[in-house]
Amino acid sequence: MMSKSMYSYTKKILKKVSFDPALFRKELRKAQKCLHPEEYDRLTIWLSSYVKKHPSLQYCLM
């Protein structure tokens, strides 16, 4: 399924760019445009736990 791989790919990219909050936010905006609403909801759930481990990214969710 293409969309599932896009979801996985998005998570992979977000993890790789998490060293830079500005870049992370940019990739997050791209994901919002590319993913289906249900997938973006799933990503949001994943993000809340990921950001707890990386507090410097907290502002990216606002």
HELIX and SHEET records of a PDB file:
HELIX    1   1 MET A    2  LYS A   16  1                                  15    
HELIX    2   2 PRO A   21  CYS A   34  1                                  14    
HELIX    3   3 PRO A   37  LYS A   53  1                                  17    
HELIX    4   4 PRO A   55  LEU A   61  5                                   7    
END                                                                             
